[in-house]
Amino acid sequence: MFSSTVHLRPGIEVGNYPEREDVRDNWLDRTAANITGLVRQYIVGRNPQYMKFVNKVNAQSKDLDKLDFGELKVRVRKLRRSLYSEGLKDDLVSQSFALIREISTRQLGLRHHDVQLYGGWVMLNGMIAEMGTGEGKTLAATLPACTAAMAGIPTHIVTVNDFLVKRDAKWMNPIYSALGLSVGVIKEGMSHEQKQAAYACDITYCTNKQLAFDYLRDRMLLGSESRRLHLQLEGLHNDIPKTSLLLLRGLCFAIIDEADSVLVDEARTPLIISNKGESSDHDRVYQDAVRIARSLQSPRDYNIRIKEHSAELTDLGRAYVARHSKNLGGIWSGARRRDELMRQALSALYLHEIDKHYLVKDGKIQIIDEYTGRVMADRSWERGLHQMVEAKEGCEISMRQETLARISYQKFFRRYLRIAGMTGTAREVANELWSVYNINVVTIPTNKPSNRQAEEDKVFLTADEKWKVVVKRVRALHNQGRPILIGTRSVVASEHLSYLLYLSGLPHKVLNARQDVEESEIIMQAGQSGRITVATNMAGRGTDIKLSQDAFDSGGLFVLATERNETKRIDRQLFGRCGRQGDPGNYQAIISLEDELTKEFYGAFCNKILKRWYGDDKCLPVQLGNIMIWIAQTASDYHFSRMRRDLLKADDNLDDMLAFTGRGE
C-alpha cells in the first residue's frame, strides 16, 4: 500500500521542492468521488484487516524490554538505514513501531495501546484515523511521524494553535531525541532564518495557518517558475539562488491534528497575504458608508439574508444612497462601487455582532473563530468589511489591504504528496474528504469500552425558558458533586449564562475568547469534583479533562450543550469531552428554537405557530424537537459544503486568470 519512499522526499525523483500538481475536477468527477467516498468509508472505514499489522508489531516487540539503551540505539541506527534505502515496507514499519513504543515506554512512561498502533498505521498509509476524545492521538502521531522521518521524509505535524504546537513538541521530544531525530517548532514572530532552521528539521510542528502562509511566501519568492529543472538551472547561475531563501523543503508528508476542523471547517475561508494599500481619504469613506447604512430602513431599502450571510439593497435603497452620497464624490460616483460599499456596511451592522463574531480589544477589532471560540488576532476580513466594522465600533480604521497572494486550505493540502490526519469526528464528512483530498477515514475502536451515557434532549420554544432550566439542571448536578462542562456558541452567551449562575450563587469558571491565555489551565481543572466550567464552542479542544477520584465516584463529567452547532460533528466533539478512556460521564442538550441555528432556519413564523400549540414555557415533544434540529443541521451542513465547493471552484477560476495574465499565486 505504501509508495516508494523516494517519491515522498526531496531528491532527483521529485526535485528539491516536491509538491503534487493541481488536479481539476468537473461536476461528474466530483459526483462520482462523493459516491465513491461513501462506499469506501463503508468498506475501508470498518475493515478489520489492519489489526493484522498490530499483531506483527507485538511480535516484533518481543524481548525489546530486555535490551539496554545502548543496544536499543544500535537497532534504531540499523533500522534508519534500512528505511532510508528500502522504503516503508510492512516488516520495517512494524519494527519501527515496536522500537518507538519501547522508547516511549522508557522515556515518557507511556506505552502505545494496540488501538494507537492501529491509528498510527492508518496515518502512515495516508488516511484519517478517527479516534475518540482521550484516546491518545498525540502519542499515536509519533508512530507515523518518526517512521517517515527515519525514512528521510520531511514530516509536518500540523495542529490548530500555537499552544498545542509548543506543548506537543516539548512533550514528545524525548522520543524524537532517543531516535536521533531533530524537531522544529514554528511559532508566531519567528525570523526567516529561524523558520528555515525549523523546517529543515526531520519533524516540524506548526499550525495550519503558519504553514500555509509560509508556503505562499515561498510561492511569491519563486514567482511563476517552480519547475524542477528551472530551479536546478537557476541554482547553477546565481550566487544566491532562490532555493536557498525558501522556507520549506516542499510538501512531502503532513499529519493533521483535528483534521476535520482544518480540512473541512476552516476550508471556507481563503488565506490571503496582503499589503497595505494607499488611500488618502479611506477613513472618511468607511465612516460615511456606515452613517448612510444606519439611516436605511428595512425592508424598504435593504434585505438581510441570514442564511446566505449577505445584504442587498432594493431599488429604493439604491436611489436613497445615490441621493445622500452625491456630494461625497470620489468612489461614491460609481454605482457599482457605491453598492459594494453599502453591502459591506450593512453586513458590518447587521451580520457581524460584537462578542459573537469579534471582540474589541485594546481599541482593535479581533475576529473570533466560530468553530473554536478562539481569537484570531492577526486575521482581518477582506474587501473593506474589516474597516466597516472598525467604523461601526468607533475604532481607529486600519489601511485597506491589497491582496498579494491567496490560497484555500483545500487547494493547499491537496498539494502534499501524502496527507494523513487524526480527529474525534470525521465520518460525517468522509465523502467530502475523499472527493476533495482523496483521503479515507478509518474509525479506530476505543481502548476501553465507552461508558458515556446520553440523556434526553430538551427543546424549548423560548431562550428565557431554556436558561431557567439550564441553571436549575446545573444546580442539581453541582449538589451531587458532579463536574460540569457547559458549551455555548458565543462570548455573549457564555457571559449571559455566567451572570445567571452568579445570581444563583453557583461558583464557576468561564472560558471564552477573553480568557484564551488561561485556556489549558481552566480545561485541565474542569474534571474536579463540583467544578462548573462554561466554555464557548470547542475552547480547550486538544486538552484532556481528567477526573479527580471524587468526581469519578459521583458519576464523572457532565457535558451540557446550550445550543446545537451548525454541524453535528462539533456537537459530537463537545459531548466526547466526557467518558474518556472508559470513565463514566453523561451529556445532554438543553436548547431553544430561539437559538441561532433554528432561528435562522425556521424564522419567527414557525415559532409563533408552535407557541399557539404548546405555550411559551413548554418543552417540545422529544421526537418533534429532535426532527427539527436534525433538519436544520442537515441543511446547514449542505449549505457550508456548497460554500467550500464554490471556494475551490473560485480558486481554480482565479488560477486561470492569473495564468492568463502571467502572474503567480
N, C-alpha and C positions, 0 to 999 in steps of 0.2 A: 504493500500500500504506500510505502514511502518512495518519494522520488529520489534520484541520485543527489547526494549531498553537494556535489559541485554545482548543481543548478540552484542551490539555495544560499550560496555565499559568493562574495566578490571574487573575481578571477577571470581567467581567459574565457571561460564558457559564457558568462553573463555580464562581463565588464566590471569596472570598478565602482559603479553606482547602479546596481541592479534594481529594476522595478518592472512590474508587469505592464504591458501596454493596455491602454483603454480598450474596452470592448463595448460596442454599441449594440443595444438590444432593441428590436422593433416590438410592436404590440404583440405579435404572435409569439415571439421568443419569451416575452415576459409572462404571458398567459400560460404557456407550456411549462415555464420554470416554476410558476406558482403551484400548478397541479403536481409537478414532479416533486416539489418541496414537501407537499402533504404526504405523498406516497413514501418518499424517502424517510420522512420523520416517523411514519408508522413502522417501517421496516428497520431502518438503521437505529432510530432512537430507542428501540426496545429489543435490540438483538443481543442475546447473552453471550455471543461468541467471544467478546472482548475479555471475559473473565478467564479465558484460557491463558491470556497473557499474564494475568495476575499469578496464576499457578506457576508459570515459568519464573517470574521474579522471586516467588517464595522458594523455589528450588535453588535459584542462584544465591539466595541469602544464607543457605545452609553453611554453618561453621564460620561465617564472616565475623560473628561476635567473638570468636576465639583469637582473631588476628590482633596484634598490637598495632598502634597507629602508624608506625613505620612501614609495616607490611601492607597495611591498607593503602598507603600513599603509593607504594610500588604498583599495586594493582590499578590505581587510578591513572598513573602515568602510562601504563601499558594500554589501558582502555582508551585513553585520549588519542594515542597514536592509531589505534585500530579504527575508532570512529572517524578520525580525520581522513584516513586512507580508504576505508571500506564503506563508509556511509552508515546510515541509520538502519542497519539490519536488525531484525527482531531479536536475535541472540545477543547482539551487542547492546541493544536498548534495554533488554531485561537485566543484563549485567549492570548497566549504568544505573537503572532504578534501584537495584539491590544495594549498590555501593552508596548511592545518595541517601537511601533510607538508613543505612547503618551509620553514616556520618552524621545525619540529622539526629539520630538517637543519642550519639555520643556528645555532639556539640550543643544541641538545644534541649535534649531530654524529650524530644518529640519524635515519635516513630509513626511513619505514614501507615494509616489503615489501608486495608485492601481496596476500599472504595476510592481512596485518594490515589492509589496506584492506577486504578481503572480510569479515574478522571485525568490523571497525568498522561496516560497513554492516548486517550481520546484527543487531548490538546496537541500532543506531538504529531498526531495524524492530521492536524488542521481542521478540527471540529470544535464545537462549543460544548463544554461539559456543564450541564445544568445540575448544580449541587445545592442542596438545601442550605439555608442560613445556619451558620455554626458548624458546617461540615469540614472546615479547614481548607478553603480554596487557596489561601495564601501559601500554605505549606505545600499543597498539591502542585502549585505552579512551579515550584523549584525543580520538580522532576523533568518536565519538558524543557525548561529553561536551561538547566545545567547540561542535559544531554545534547541539546542543539549547540550550546556554546562550546562544549568539548569537541564537537564535530567541526568547529570553526565557523559556525553560522552566527553572524551578529544578531543578537536577540533583544528585542524591546519588550519590556513588561509595562503595559500601559494601564493606568488607573485614573480615577476621576478627580483627585485633588492632591495638592502638594503634601498635605499631612500624611496621606496613605503612601505616597511615593517615599517620603523620608522614613516613615515608620517601617514599612515592609522591607526596604533595602537594608536598613540597620538590623532589623530582626532576623532576616535570613542570611546576613553576611557571613556568620561563622561557617555555614555550609559551603558558600562560594569560596571562602578563603582556604578551607581544607582541601578543596578540589583544585586549587591553584587558578581560580577564575577571578578576573577583575570585574568590579562593579562600579558603574557610573550612575549618578543621580542628577537629573535635570530639574532645576528649581527656578523660580522667578528671580530676575535680577542678575543672572549669571552673565559673564562676559562671553564674547565669541570664542575666545581661546578655552575658557572653562567648559563651554558646551562641546567644543570639538574633542577635548580630552574625555569627557563623559561618554560621548557617542563612540569613541574609539575603544571603549572597554568591551569585554566579552558579553556582558549583560548590562543593559541600561534601563533604569526605572524612570518613567516620565509620565506626565499627564497627556491625555489625548489632545488637548488644546495646544500645549507647548510643542508636542511632536509635529502636529500638522502645520503650525506656524513656522517651525524650523525648516520643514520640507519646502514650504512656499518660499522661504528666504533663499534656499538652495536653488529653486527653480528660477527665481528672479536673477540670481547670480549667473546661472547658466544661459539664461535667455532662451531663445528658440532652439538652440543646438545642445542636445543632451545625448546624442547618439554615441555609442561606444567608440567607434573609430575616430569620430571628431574629437572626443575628449583625449584619446591617446595621442593623436597628432598635435593637438594644442599643447599637451604637456611636453612635447619634444621641442617646440619652437619658442616657448615663453619661459623666462627665468622664474616667474612666479605664476604657474598655471592656475587656472580657475579651480581645478580639482583640489589644490592644496588649501583653498579657502572654504571648501564645502564643510558643512556641519556634520551631516550624516554620511554613512557608508553605503547608502542605498536602503531599499525597503525589502529586507530579507524575510524575517520571521517576527511576528508580533503576537504576544499573548495578552489579550484584552480582559482586564478585570471589569466586572459589571458590564458585560458585553452588550446586553440588551439596551442599557442606558446610552452607551457610546454609539453603537451601530444603528440603533433604531430611534430612540427618543431624541438624541441630540442631532440626528441626521436632518432634522427640519431646518436647521439654521446654518447658512453658509459661513465659512471662516474667511475673514477679509483682512488683508494687510492694507493699511491706508496711510495717507499723508495729509497734513493739514492743508486745506485749500486756502485761497486768497479771496477775501471779500471785505470791503471797507464798511459796508452797512448791514452785515448779516444779522447783528443783534436786533436791529430795528425791524427787519423783515419778519423774524420769528415772533417778536412781540406783537407786531401788527396782526399777524395771522391768528394768533391766539385771541387777541382782543376782538377781532371780527367774528371768529368762530364762536366765541361766548355769546355774541349778540344774535346768532342764528336761532331759529325756533324749529323744533321737531314736531310733527313730520312735514311741516310746510317747506322748510328749507333744506333739510337733510334727513337721511335714513341711516341708522346704525344697524349693521348686520352682525349680530353677536356670534352666530355660528361660524361665519366666514372671517370674523375679526376684521371687519372693514367698514369704512364710512363712505357714503356717496351723497353728493349734492343733488337736489332736484333742480328743475329748470328755474323755478322761482328763486331758489338759493343761489344759483349762478348769477342771475340778474341782480340779486341783492348784493353779492360780493363785488360784482363789477361796479355798481354804483358807489359803494363805500370804499373802494380802493382806487378809483380813477385818478385821484390826486397824489397817489403814492409813487407812481412812475416805476421805472426800473423793471424788475422781474414781474411786477404786477400787471404790466402792459399786455403780456401774452396770456390768452385764455387758458391754454393747456397748463402752463406753469402756475397760473393762479389756482386752477382746480386742484393741482397736485399739492400746493401749499395748504389749501383748505382741508383736503382729505387727511393730511398728516396732522394738522392742528386738531381736527375733530377726533382723530384716533387718539391723540395725546390726552384730550379732555375726557373722553367717554369710554375708551377701551383700555387705557393703561391707568391702573389705580395704585395710589401710594400704599405701601405696606403689603401689597399683593404682588404687583409686578416690579416694583422698585422701592428703594429706600432713599431718603435724603440724608446724607451723612457728610458732615464737615462741609456743607454747602454744595455738595456734588450729588448727582443722580447715580445711584448704583443699582444695576439690574439684579433681580432675584431670579435664580434658576427655578422654574416652576416644578421641575421634577425632583430636585434635591433640597430645595429650600435654602440653598447657599447663595451668598452674594458673589456675583461675578464682577469684581471691582474694575477690571480693565476692559470690560466689554461695553460697547455702545450700539444703539440702534442705528440703522443706516437711513439714507435718503432724507436726512433732516429731521427724522422723528425724535432723535435724542435731544436735539436743540429745542424742539417744540415742547417736550416735557420739561426741559430746563426753564423755558419761558413761562410755562404754566405754573411752576413751583417758585418762580422768582429767584432762581439760581443764576449765577454767572454763566453766560452762554458760551459754550466751547466752540472752537472753529469747526466748521463742517469738514468732514473727511473726504478726500479723493481716493478712490479705490486704485491700488497698485497691483494687487493680486488677490484671487479668491479661489476657494475650493470647498466642496462639501465633504463631510466625513464619508459619505457613500463613495464618492469618487476617489478620495484619498486611500481608504483602506482596501479598495479593490486593486490598488497598485502593488500591494505587498505580494511577494512570491508565495508566501503562506501566512494565513492568519488563523489564530485559534482564540478561544475565549472561555470564560467561566462566569457563571452568574447563577442566581437562585431562580430566575424566571425567564425562560426563553421559548418554551414550547408553543406559547400562544402566537409567536411571530416566526415560527420555524419556516413557513413557506416564504415569507418575505426575506429572511436571512439567506435562504437558498437562492431565490430569484435575483437578489441584488449582489450577494457576495459569494455564491456557490459554496456555502458552508452549512454543514449539517449540525443539528442539535441532538445530543445524546443525554438522556436522563440517567443520572447516576443514583443508585439506591442509597438510602441513608445508612450510616454506620450502625446506628441503633434504631429499633422501631420507633416511629414517631408517636409521641404522647400528647400531641396538640389537639385540643378539642374546640370545635366551633359552637358558639351559642347563637340562638335565633336572632336574626337582624330585626331591627325596629325602624320603620319608616313613618315619620310624622309629616303632617301637612305644613306645619309652620316651624321656622327655625327657633322661635322662642320656646315652644314646647319641647323641641329636641334638646336644647341646652338645659332645661329643667331636669329632664330625665337623665342626661349625661352626668350632671352634678350629683343627683341622687344615687346613680349607679356607682360613681367614684367613691362617694361617702361609704356606701355599703361594703365595697371591696377593701377600702382603706381600713375599715374597722375589723376586717378579717386578717389584716397584716399582709395583704397581697401587694406586691409591687405592680404599678400600673403605668403603662406607656400609652399616652393618648395622642393619636395622629390628627393633625389639622392640615388644611391645604394652603394657608396663607399666614403671614405675620399678624395681620389684623385679627384673624380668627383665633390664633393662639393667645393673643393678648386679651381678647374678649373673654375667652374661657378662663384665663389666668385671673382676671378681675372677678369672675363669678366664683371661682374657687376661693379667692381671698375673702370675699364676702361671706362665704360658707365656713370660713375658718379651717380650710384644708391646706396644709403646707405642701408646696410643690416647687419644681424647677421648670423653667421654660427654656426650650432650645429652638431658636429660630435664627434668621439671618443677622439679628443684632448680637447674638451670643456665639457666633461661629467660632471664635477663638477657643472657647471652652467646650466645644462640641464633644470631643472624645472623652473628656473627664466626666461630663454630665451623663453621657450614654453608658459609660462603664459603671457608674453608680446606680443606674436605673433598675438593677436587679436586687437592690437591698430591700429588706422587709419594710413594707408600708410606704415605700418611696413612690411619689407621684411625679411623672415626667410628662410635660406637654411639649410635643415636637412637631415642627412643620414637616409635612410630607415624609421624605426619607432622610431627614437630617440624622447624622450618625451612622449612615449606611457604611458598612465595612468594619465597624467596631462591634465586637461581641458583647452581649449583655449576659453577664454571668450571675447566677443566683447565689445569694447567701443561703446558709443552711435553713434559717428561719423562713426565708421566702420559699424555698423548696418545700418545706413541710406544710406551708399554708396553701399550697396549690400552684406555685410558680407564677411567672409573669402573666399579667392580663393585658392584652393589647386591645384598645378601644378606638375604633375609627369613627370620627365625627363627620366625615364626608366620604363619598366614593370618588375615586380618581377617574380621570378620563379613560384610563386603560386598566383592565383587570390585573395586569402584571404588577402594577405598583401597589394595588391593594394586597396582592399575594406577598409582595416583598415586605410590606408592613406587618402583615399577620405572621410572616415567617420569623419575626424577631422573637416570638415566644416558642417554647417547646423545642429548643435546640438540643441536639445530641441526646435525645430521649428524655429531656427534662419535662416536667409537667408544665402545662400552660393552656390558656384559653384566649379566644378572640371573639370580637363581636363588633358589628357596625350599628351605630345609632345615628340616623341621618334624617334629613327632611327633604321635601320637594321644593323648598326654597333654596337649597344648596346650588352651587354654581352649575354642576353637571346637569341636573334635572331642570333647573330654571331656564337654562339656555336651550335645552332640547324641547321641552314641553310648553314653555311660556306660561303666562299667568292664567290663560283661559282654562287650561286643564285643571289647575289648582282650584279655581273658583267652582268648577263642576263637582270636584271631589269634596270640597268643603260643604256643599249642599247635602251630599250623601252622608258624610261621616262627622261633620263638625270640625271646628278649629283644633280641638285638643285631642283628637282621636289618633290612634296608631292604625295605619292601614293594615288590612289582612296580609299575612306574610307572603302568600303566593302573589298577590297583586303587586305589592311593593317590590318583590324580587324581579318580577317580569318587567316592571317599569324601569328599574335600574339596569337590567340586562339589555334592554332595547337601547337605552341611552348610551351605555358604554360601547355596545357593538357599533352603533352609528358613529360615535366619536373615534373608535379605532379605525374604522373605514375612512373617515374624513382625514385623519392625520397620515394614514398610509398613502392616501391620494396626494397629500401635500408633499410627502417625501418623494413619490414618483415624479411629481411635477418639478421638484427641485433638481432631481437627477437629469430630467429632460432639459431643463433650462441650462444646466451645466454643459450638456452636450451641444446645445444651440450656441452658447457663448463660445465654446471651443471652436466651433465652425466659423464664427465671426472673427475671432482673434487670429485664426489660421489664415483667413482671407486678408486681414489687414497686416499680417506679418508679425503680430505681437504674440508674446508667450502668455502663460497663465498669470 
